[in-house]
């Protein structure tokens, strides 16, 4: 769906069980390398009481497992308040599987993920754990969700119509939630 959208992403929804820790995760588990990470950073920076650059510089990183499209998550480890803390960020269904708990119930979170995806939002989940088992994909605690909006390109619908007129079979390939892809297609008057 990324070629159909403007790539000017903005955080429009958040739902966290621990806002302070989640905001730390948004800063520390962030390389500012793509539109979603920039949107997370800008969302935190908009709160004038928080200076993400200072936090990232002061805390630093002990370990990083960068995002991978097959793995669908990123892990960073830090020393925070004299404890080793590990943050994970990624596809909600993957992060949920890594968690030993889903505060407020897993079904409620899954429903929220589905509703936000139907709105066309890209969704990231966050989790954390303490300790030094950086690469272990287990024993995390659920932090919550971020919904990111990415407006459609103005010419996307016309380009799809033109391709179809030329006999090109158009397909949407995406790493986003299926409901997000359906929403983008619907807004473009394109049937999946």
Number of C-alpha atoms within 10 A of each C-alpha: 16 15 12 20 17 14 16 15 21 22 22 13 13 15 15 17 15 11 13 10 15 24 20 17 23 21 22 24 26 21 12 14 8 11 16 23 19 18 21 23 23 17 16 19 15 11 10 8 8 12 14 21 12 10 13 16 10 10 13 15 15 14 14 17 14 15 15 10 11 7 11 16 20 20 25 23 26 23 15 14 8 7 11 16 20 28 26 29 25 22 22 23 15 15 26 24 15 19 20 12 15 19 15 10 9 13 10 12 19 14 11 14 24 18 14 21 23 18 17 26 29 25 24 21 25 30 26 23 19 18 12 15 14 21 13 10 14 15 16 23 22 27 28 23 25 22 22 24 20 23 17 19 15 12 11 15 16 11 12 19 16 12 12 12 10 9 9 11 9 13 10 15 10 12 14 17 20 14 19 23 23 20 17 24 18 13 12 19 12 16 10 10
